[in-house]
């Protein structure tokens, strides 16, 4: 590690919407946020099960190699839930900022998973 450089790992907890943003006097950015209600639990429809299966395979593969912490996926693994699976794909895939914003701003977990399916393909 070089002097004055730090690595920070963060784990999110709840979804939120960013409101007013401003830069403080010391260069620190400050924003108003509104916490959003948790996603309703929506089971994965059979036509999108392949997305959950692929994600489960990635988790198992990384656990087997001992580099699971670098995957940044934390337990509990909710591979049966549309919102959880869609959000993990959004975090992992090299989407543009605009694509991630569109995806993660979608309030309907099933619609979010459908968007992932469009971008990921079969």
ZAMI-791288 format. One line per 3 residues: number of its first residue (from 1); their letters; for each residue y, x, z of N, C-alpha, C. Coordinates in nm, 4 decimals, padded with zeros to 6 digits. Example, Ala and Ser with C-alpha at 12.3 -4.5 7.8 and 13.67 -1.06 7.14 Angstrom:
1 = AS = -00.5690/01.3190/00.7800/-00.4500/01.2300/00.7800/-00.3300/01.3200/00.7800; -00.2250/01.2850/00.7080/-00.1060/01.3670/00.7140/00.0030/01.2900/00.7870
end
This chain:
1 = XXX = -00.1172/00.0842/00.0000/00.0000/00.0000/00.0000/00.1238/00.0890/00.0000; 00.2204/00.0563/-00.0835/00.3435/00.1323/-00.0899/00.4377/00.0890/00.0214; 00.5227/00.1796/00.0664/00.6207/00.1405/00.1682/00.7076/00.0256/00.1177
4 = XXX = 00.7380/-00.0671/00.2057/00.8259/-00.1809/00.1799/00.7637/-00.2879/00.0898; 00.6359/-00.2761/00.0566/00.5678/-00.3805/-00.0190/00.4628/-00.4449/00.0704; 00.4575/-00.5749/00.0671/00.3635/-00.6479/00.1500/00.2832/-00.7437/00.0642
7 = XXX = 00.1639/-00.7721/00.1081/00.0833/-00.8750/00.0442/00.0718/-00.9904/00.1424; 00.1034/-01.1073/00.0939/00.0973/-01.2254/00.1781/00.0017/-01.3242/00.1130; -00.0979/-01.3687/00.1871/-00.1891/-01.4724/00.1411/-00.1527/-01.6011/00.2129
10 = XXX = -00.1384/-01.7081/00.1371/-00.1020/-01.8372/00.1940/-00.2082/-01.9405/00.1591; -00.2278/-02.0318/00.2485/-00.3191/-02.1430/00.2237/-00.2401/-02.2711/00.2443; -00.2339/-02.3533/00.1401/-00.1597/-02.4784/00.1486/-00.2313/-02.5805/00.2348
13 = XXX = -00.1543/-02.6757/00.2827/-00.2137/-02.7782/00.3666/-00.1904/-02.9187/00.3152; -00.0673/-02.9502/00.2787/-00.0352/-03.0845/00.2315/00.0507/-03.0748/00.1062; 00.0460/-03.1808/00.0262/00.1298/-03.1860/-00.0939/00.2707/-03.2241/-00.0530
16 = XXX = 00.3668/-03.1742/-00.1307/00.5060/-03.2063/-00.1020/00.5868/-03.2045/-00.2303; 00.7037/-03.2664/-00.2244/00.7975/-03.2683/-00.3379/00.9217/-03.1921/-00.2937; 00.9678/-03.1010/-00.3784/01.0858/-03.0206/-00.3471/01.2101/-03.0974/-00.3880
19 = XXX = 01.3069/-03.1040/-00.2965/01.4343/-03.1695/-00.3247/01.5426/-03.0655/-00.3479; 01.6510/-03.0764/-00.2749/01.7648/-02.9862/-00.2907/01.7252/-02.8426/-00.2562; 01.7697/-02.7500/-00.3408/01.7387/-02.6079/-00.3220/01.8694/-02.5302/-00.3234
22 = XXX = 01.8812/-02.4342/-00.2325/02.0000/-02.3483/-00.2338/01.9650/-02.2091/-00.1833; 02.0430/-02.1141/-00.2292/02.0243/-01.9754/-00.1868/02.1155/-01.9495/-00.0678; 02.0557/-01.9000/00.0396/02.1314/-01.8722/00.1602/02.2114/-01.7434/00.1492
25 = XXX = 02.2920/-01.7150/00.2500/02.3803/-01.5981/00.2455/02.3066/-01.4638/00.2413; 02.1857/-01.4570/00.2894/02.1096/-01.3317/00.2882/02.0096/-01.3269/00.1736; 02.0244/-01.4179/00.0772/01.9353/-01.4191/-00.0388/01.8067/-01.4963/-00.0177
28 = XXX = 01.7954/-01.5626/00.0949/01.6750/-01.6408/00.1235/01.6942/-01.7812/00.0683; 01.5969/-01.8277/-00.0098/01.6039/-01.9612/-00.0687/01.5563/-02.0646/00.0328; 01.6269/-02.1764/00.0391/01.5954/-02.2842/00.1315/01.5890/-02.4134/00.0513
31 = XXX = 01.4909/-02.4979/00.0828/01.4771/-02.6244/00.0102/01.4461/-02.7374/00.1070; 01.4868/-02.8553/00.0681/01.4480/-02.9764/00.1387/01.3172/-03.0227/00.0754; 01.2208/-03.0604/00.1574/01.0939/-03.1079/00.1033/01.0596/-03.2445/00.1612
34 = XXX = 00.9864/-03.3195/00.0822/00.9355/-03.4493/00.1250/00.7838/-03.4399/00.1206; 00.7188/-03.4595/00.2343/00.5734/-03.4561/00.2374/00.5190/-03.5817/00.1716; 00.4153/-03.5641/00.0911/00.3530/-03.6752/00.0210/00.2274/-03.7201/00.0956
37 = XXX = 00.1933/-03.8463/00.0776/00.0700/-03.8974/00.1379/-00.0490/-03.8233/00.0778; -00.1543/-03.8041/00.1564/-00.2745/-03.7402/00.1004/-00.3312/-03.8240/-00.0135; -00.3970/-03.7576/-00.1058/-00.4648/-03.8283/-00.2138/-00.5698/-03.9222/-00.1559
40 = XXX = -00.5854/-04.0401/-00.2160/-00.6995/-04.1224/-00.1770/-00.8271/-04.0537/-00.2258; -00.9346/-04.0729/-00.1531/-01.0632/-04.0157/-00.1954/-01.1134/-04.0938/-00.3165; -01.1261/-04.0243/-00.4290/-01.1743/-04.0870/-00.5526/-01.2957/-04.0072/-00.6000
43 = XXX = -01.4129/-04.0717/-00.6058/-01.5326/-04.0001/-00.6517/-01.5182/-03.9540/-00.7970; -01.5863/-03.8464/-00.8303/-01.5819/-03.7916/-00.9661/-01.6669/-03.8806/-01.0581; -01.6064/-03.9352/-01.1638/-01.6865/-04.0112/-01.2598/-01.7841/-03.9190/-01.3337
46 = XXX = -01.8922/-03.9755/-01.3812/-01.9966/-03.8946/-01.4437/-01.9454/-03.8138/-01.5627; -01.8479/-03.8672/-01.6373/-01.7995/-03.7933/-01.7549/-01.7202/-03.6682/-01.7185; -01.6797/-03.6561/-01.5910/-01.6067/-03.5371/-01.5470/-01.6868/-03.4529/-01.4472
49 = XXX = -01.8130/-03.4885/-01.4272/-01.8957/-03.4148/-01.3317/-01.9072/-03.2676/-01.3702; -01.9021/-03.2370/-01.4990/-01.9132/-03.0981/-01.5434/-01.8011/-03.0115/-01.4852; -01.6837/-03.0701/-01.4594/-01.5741/-02.9926/-01.4007/-01.6060/-02.9530/-01.2567
52 = XXX = -01.6632/-03.0464/-01.1817/-01.7034/-03.0163/-01.0444/-01.8193/-02.9169/-01.0433; -01.9133/-02.9332/-01.1370/-02.0283/-02.8425/-01.1436/-01.9850/-02.7001/-01.1768; -01.8938/-02.6860/-01.2725/-01.8435/-02.5521/-01.3076/-01.7707/-02.4882/-01.1899
55 = XXX = -01.6897/-02.5686/-01.1226/-01.6165/-02.5166/-01.0071/-01.7134/-02.4762/-00.8962; -01.8137/-02.5587/-00.8713/-01.9159/-02.5237/-00.7718/-01.9887/-02.3966/-00.8094; -02.0164/-02.3794/-00.9384/-02.0809/-02.2565/-00.9848/-01.9943/-02.1335/-00.9618
58 = XXX = -01.8644/-02.1471/-00.9870/-01.7726/-02.0347/-00.9615/-01.7698/-01.9977/-00.8137; -01.7658/-02.0988/-00.7292/-01.7647/-02.0737/-00.5845/-01.8929/-02.0013/-00.5448; -02.0083/-02.0513/-00.5893/-02.1367/-01.9892/-00.5549/-02.1452/-01.8473/-00.6079
61 = XXX = -02.0985/-01.8258/-00.7307/-02.1013/-01.6924/-00.7908/-02.0177/-01.5933/-00.7108; -01.8996/-01.6350/-00.6711/-01.8124/-01.5457/-00.5955/-01.8635/-01.5221/-00.4532; -01.9280/-01.6218/-00.3952/-01.9880/-01.6018/-00.2631/-02.1014/-01.5011/-00.2715
64 = XXX = -02.1780/-01.5072/-00.3798/-02.2906/-01.4160/-00.3981/-02.2484/-01.2720/-00.4188; -02.1289/-01.2507/-00.4731/-02.0819/-01.1144/-00.4976/-02.0019/-01.0583/-00.3812; -01.9705/-01.1429/-00.2837/-01.8937/-01.0954/-00.1692/-01.7438/-01.0930/-00.1932
67 = XXX = -01.6987/-01.1470/-00.3062/-01.5548/-01.1478/-00.3314/-01.4977/-01.2893/-00.3237; -01.5648/-01.3778/-00.2523/-01.5181/-01.5164/-00.2396/-01.3759/-01.5260/-00.1850; -01.3350/-01.4417/-00.0895/-01.1963/-01.4530/-00.0413/-01.0923/-01.4329/-00.1518
70 = XXX = -01.1259/-01.3566/-00.2551/-01.0314/-01.3356/-00.3643/-01.0185/-01.4581/-00.4543; -01.1095/-01.5515/-00.4430/-01.1041/-01.6732/-00.5225/-00.9998/-01.7706/-00.4672; -00.9633/-01.7552/-00.3423/-00.8626/-01.8387/-00.2755/-00.9015/-01.9861/-00.2719
73 = XXX = -01.0281/-02.0132/-00.2548/-01.0760/-02.1488/-00.2332/-01.1294/-02.1560/-00.0917; -01.0819/-02.2533/-00.0176/-01.1159/-02.2604/00.1244/-01.1997/-02.3839/00.1542; -01.2839/-02.3704/00.2522/-01.3667/-02.4817/00.2969/-01.2791/-02.5844/00.3660
76 = XXX = -01.3175/-02.7079/00.3637/-01.4388/-02.7618/00.3055/-01.4254/-02.7771/00.1541; -01.5312/-02.7472/00.0834/-01.5352/-02.7640/-00.0611/-01.5645/-02.9113/-00.0892; -01.4703/-02.9791/-00.1487/-01.4828/-03.1234/-00.1719/-01.5121/-03.1495/-00.3190
79 = XXX = -01.6268/-03.0999/-00.3635/-01.6641/-03.1064/-00.5041/-01.6952/-03.2470/-00.5547; -01.6943/-03.3440/-00.4664/-01.7188/-03.4821/-00.5073/-01.5882/-03.5610/-00.5203; -01.4732/-03.4949/-00.4986/-01.3441/-03.5631/-00.4952/-01.2548/-03.5228/-00.6133
82 = XXX = -01.2067/-03.6203/-00.6884/-01.1241/-03.5955/-00.8076/-01.0011/-03.5097/-00.7770; -00.9270/-03.5473/-00.6754/-00.8033/-03.4756/-00.6440/-00.8281/-03.3310/-00.6066; -00.9272/-03.3066/-00.5230/-00.9552/-03.1707/-00.4783/-00.9978/-03.0841/-00.5958
85 = XXX = -01.0872/-03.1353/-00.6789/-01.1367/-03.0584/-00.7938/-01.0225/-03.0309/-00.8919; -00.9418/-03.1330/-00.9225/-00.8300/-03.1148/-01.0153/-00.7303/-03.0121/-00.9616; -00.7002/-03.0189/-00.8336/-00.6039/-02.9245/-00.7746/-00.6554/-02.7813/-00.7779
88 = XXX = -00.7849/-02.7628/-00.7532/-00.8397/-02.6258/-00.7565/-00.8345/-02.5696/-00.8980; -00.8668/-02.6521/-00.9993/-00.8563/-02.6048/-01.1374/-00.7119/-02.5689/-01.1698; -00.6188/-02.6509/-01.1243/-00.4768/-02.6242/-01.1510/-00.4340/-02.4910/-01.0901
91 = XXX = -00.4860/-02.4586/-00.9745/-00.4516/-02.3322/-00.9088/-00.5125/-02.2125/-00.9807; -00.6332/-02.2283/-01.0336/-00.7076/-02.1143/-01.0874/-00.6797/-02.0838/-01.2339; -00.6538/-02.1856/-01.3123/-00.6413/-02.1646/-01.4570/-00.5044/-02.1096/-01.4958
94 = XXX = -00.4994/-02.0335/-01.6033/-00.3730/-01.9724/-01.6453/-00.2839/-02.0709/-01.7211; -00.2503/-02.1815/-01.6572/-00.1609/-02.2788/-01.7165/-00.0187/-02.2259/-01.7132; 00.0630/-02.2745/-01.8053/00.2059/-02.2434/-01.7995/00.2648/-02.3156/-01.6778
97 = XXX = 00.3821/-02.2746/-01.6377/00.4487/-02.3398/-01.5250/00.4678/-02.4884/-01.5530; 00.5043/-02.5216/-01.6758/00.5260/-02.6615/-01.7124/00.3958/-02.7422/-01.7019; 00.2848/-02.6831/-01.7470/00.1559/-02.7525/-01.7382/00.1164/-02.7741/-01.5926
100 = XXX = 00.1319/-02.6713/-01.5095/00.0980/-02.6861/-01.3669/00.1839/-02.7925/-01.3016; 00.3136/-02.7906/-01.3317/00.4036/-02.8883/-01.2731/00.3638/-03.0294/-01.3141; 00.3358/-03.0495/-01.4424/00.2934/-03.1821/-01.4902/00.1650/-03.2257/-01.4211
103 = XXX = 00.0718/-03.1339/-01.4121/-00.0580/-03.1653/-01.3531/-00.0457/-03.1978/-01.2045; 00.0196/-03.1102/-01.1304/00.0262/-03.1288/-00.9854/00.1229/-03.2389/-00.9434; 00.2131/-03.2790/-01.0318/00.3046/-03.3895/-01.0008/00.2392/-03.5256/-01.0210
106 = XXX = 00.1264/-03.5276/-01.0913/00.0556/-03.6545/-01.1148/00.0011/-03.7071/-00.9823; 00.0388/-03.8298/-00.9466/00.0003/-03.8858/-00.8176/-00.1415/-03.9440/-00.8172; -00.1939/-03.9828/-00.9320/-00.3269/-04.0424/-00.9408/-00.4307/-03.9315/-00.9567
109 = XXX = -00.5195/-03.9130/-00.8574/-00.6183/-03.8044/-00.8651/-00.7082/-03.8110/-00.9878; -00.7476/-03.9312/-01.0307/-00.8332/-03.9440/-01.1484/-00.7566/-03.9024/-01.2739; -00.6319/-03.9427/-01.2851/-00.5504/-03.9032/-01.3996/-00.5308/-03.7514/-01.4011
112 = XXX = -00.5126/-03.6922/-01.2842/-00.4981/-03.5468/-01.2728/-00.6239/-03.4773/-01.3241; -00.7406/-03.5304/-01.2880/-00.8663/-03.4718/-01.3341/-00.8824/-03.4911/-01.4850; -00.8387/-03.6034/-01.5377/-00.8437/-03.6267/-01.6817/-00.7562/-03.5253/-01.7559
115 = XXX = -00.6405/-03.4932/-01.7002/-00.5539/-03.3915/-01.7618/-00.6213/-03.2553/-01.7618; -00.6879/-03.2212/-01.6521/-00.7628/-03.0952/-01.6474/-00.8694/-03.0947/-01.7565; -00.9403/-03.2052/-01.7691/-01.0468/-03.2141/-01.8694/-00.9910/-03.1932/-02.0108
118 = XXX = -00.8724/-03.2468/-02.0387/-00.8108/-03.2277/-02.1699/-00.7824/-03.0806/-02.1959; -00.7375/-03.0089/-02.0928/-00.7002/-02.8686/-02.1102/-00.8203/-02.7754/-02.1050; -00.9202/-02.8118/-02.0236/-01.0367/-02.7249/-02.0082/-01.1365/-02.7478/-02.1206
121 = XX = -01.1559/-02.8725/-02.1594/-01.2555/-02.9045/-02.2605/-01.3939/-02.9102/-02.1986; -01.4937/-02.9277/-02.2841/-01.6325/-02.9332/-02.2351/-01.6878/-02.7958/-02.2376
end
